[in-house]
Amino acid sequence: MGWDHGYYSSDYYTIGYYREMAPNWLDFAALVKGHRPPRSVEGEPFSYLDLGCGMGFGLCILAALYPEGEFTGVDFLPDHIAHGQWLARRLGLANITFLEADFLDLQHDPSPLRPAAAGATTPGGAAQFHYVAAHGIATWVIEPVQQALFAVAAAALRPGGLFYCSYNTYPGWLPLQAFHQLVKVERQQGAGGDVKGALQRASQRMLTLVGPANEPAVLGLALPTLRAEMEKAPSKDQRYLSQEYANDGWQPVYVADMHQRLMAHKLRPLASATLPELFADLVPTQLQAVVMAEQDPLVRETLLDLGSNKSFRRDIFVNGQLHLNEAQRQQALGRVSVALQAAPPINDYLFPTSFGTLTASQASCAGMEAWLAEAGPCSLEDLAASANLPPEEAIRLTALLLHANRLGLHRGPACEAALASCQPFNAAVIELLLEGAPLAYLASPLIGNGVGFSSIQAMVVQGLEQGMEGELLAVCVQAGLAALGGTIRDAEGQPLEDPAAQLEALQTVAVDLQTTGLPALRRLGVLA
Ligand SMILES: C[S@@+](CC[C@H](N)C(=O)[O-])C[C@H]1O[C@@H](n2cnc3c(N)ncnc32)[C@H](O)[C@@H]1O
């Protein structure tokens, strides 16, 4: 095995941003579970380590959002680090460092991390970060690398700090495990380095093996979701598919096994960054009886994952818990401030979650949102009082509304410094979007998190600024996008080939931006 230890290193990874990695999001989840977060107030200096940072855009957004933080991204792929360093320079960020290093080396010698943790070290010299994150790493690498990742995270985290670790889990991945195995043998037998060819061959063969939808074969009967997954494969990003299916160490892990592995490194499971999963009583009634009766946390989580066919977990671990009693917890959560994000009026508050679609009280949710629309950002304590809700109910509904991106966690007075760093950052991201860079997010200093934004929206905004509108604007955006090789999609995400349909879709984008999109982006401090 070479320097990559079986990790797919022939190409770089897709560029992504994950809202659950934001410090205020992690703090909120920790508070709900009664842990005093690593920062006592928004705006306090802190350090953040992203292990396996990929192309680095996600970490760059966090660095712009939290100018008082020091951010360090580690990855062993030179392409990723070169891109991260270039991007940080291009986006004008001074509080971020990208380090090319292998977890296997860092576990023996963590000294390269030392200067990055803003001078905070143990007497033994280990760096001390408030937050350590590893998004989509633990189940993509071989077992010794996974162990090294956990050892590095445990040593780098300061006492009371939070470790965010997301990973593929079972039983959700069981059907695709069969596909992974087929891709693996295809790659080993003859396909060689041709990952794309191996993926195509494997998905075509798998479709034959599962049989037609109306007359499934034995495998199709045993794994009924496999057919749909194979049919979706050609429309998925090739880089994503390669990293998901061409890593020798790829191996989803059941929750109990993962928690035991991390506890062996003194990292204790605390919370989920998938907010609805923080509230056991939101579990559907048919699961409640079996799940809630179980006292052992590992057995309970296992039952929950089995019952909800879980495929992905975003877990938060602590290096030493700082317990809050119930009064302290309620008080701290009451002080959390929230703001309206994009919240167009809806009749039914339905929240898709990993354990099914939840329905929340229309009156309570609409009441909270109406209050925020009228009064502006406010504390959870005031919000609960204004909507006449018990505090715990307001916390639960807030978690659901955050999960649905209807609310954001407001950063209070810390917004001001963040505004100064986010607005030039966003202008630079828009420049890159206009060049066709697949960045897809801008930074909102108000809520300390990213908001979705596309190349098409960037072109529409540019056209509007130049005084264009209607069909002329749509024609210009269509031409600009064609020059970049971009795709225009319908509301279901399907590519639109017909030029007239493309123009119609672009005019809708322009109207939506003018009526709701731009006002919301301005309210969130994203655009001036
Ligand atoms: C699936 S990608 C996730 C990237 C990023 N966190 C994201 O979600 O976009 C896994 C990352 O781990 C990095 N990686 C794998 N093995 C590593 C090792 N031994 N040391 C350091 N980084 C490693 C890869 O280069 C890759 O960027």
The ligand as a Tripos MOL2 file, in Angstrom:
@<TRIPOS>MOLECULE
LIG
   27    29     1     0     0
SMALL
NO_CHARGES

@<TRIPOS>ATOM
      1 C1        -14.5540   11.8820    1.9820 C.3       1 LIG1
      2 S1        -13.3550   13.1370    2.0600 S.3       1 LIG1
      3 C2        -14.1340   14.3840    3.0450 C.3       1 LIG1
      4 C3        -13.5310   15.7400    2.8350 C.3       1 LIG1
      5 C4        -14.2350   16.8890    3.5720 C.3       1 LIG1
      6 N1        -14.2080   16.7230    5.0020 N.3       1 LIG1
      7 C5        -15.6480   17.0260    3.0660 C.2       1 LIG1
      8 O1        -16.5540   16.5000    3.7080 O.co2     1 LIG1
      9 O2        -15.8480   17.6560    2.0200 O.co2     1 LIG1
     10 C6        -12.1030   12.4690    3.1620 C.3       1 LIG1
     11 C7        -10.8720   13.3560    3.3200 C.3       1 LIG1
     12 O3         -9.9280   12.7320    4.2060 O.3       1 LIG1
     13 C8         -8.6140   12.9290    3.6970 C.3       1 LIG1
     14 N2         -7.7440   11.8430    4.2260 N.ar      1 LIG1
     15 C9         -7.8860   10.5180    3.9990 C.ar      1 LIG1
     16 N3         -6.9080    9.8340    4.6280 N.ar      1 LIG1
     17 C10        -6.1350   10.7390    5.2740 C.ar      1 LIG1
     18 C11        -4.9640   10.6450    6.0900 C.ar      1 LIG1
     19 N4         -4.3860    9.4650    6.3290 N.pl3     1 LIG1
     20 N5         -4.4370   11.7750    6.5970 N.ar      1 LIG1
     21 C12        -5.0120   12.9930    6.3190 C.ar      1 LIG1
     22 N6         -6.1120   13.1460    5.5340 N.ar      1 LIG1
     23 C13        -6.6720   12.0340    5.0230 C.ar      1 LIG1
     24 C14        -8.8160   12.8600    2.1900 C.3       1 LIG1
     25 O4         -7.7740   13.4420    1.4520 O.3       1 LIG1
     26 C15       -10.1420   13.5920    2.0090 C.3       1 LIG1
     27 O5         -9.9650   14.9590    1.8380 O.3       1 LIG1
@<TRIPOS>BOND
     1     1     2 1
     2     2     3 1
     3     2    10 1
     4     3     4 1
     5     4     5 1
     6     5     6 1
     7     5     7 1
     8     7     8 2
     9     7     9 1
    10    10    11 1
    11    11    12 1
    12    11    26 1
    13    12    13 1
    14    13    14 1
    15    13    24 1
    16    14    15 ar
    17    14    23 ar
    18    15    16 ar
    19    16    17 ar
    20    17    18 ar
    21    17    23 ar
    22    18    19 1
    23    18    20 ar
    24    20    21 ar
    25    21    22 ar
    26    22    23 ar
    27    24    25 1
    28    24    26 1
    29    26    27 1
@<TRIPOS>SUBSTRUCTURE
     1 LIG1         1 GROUP 0 **** ****
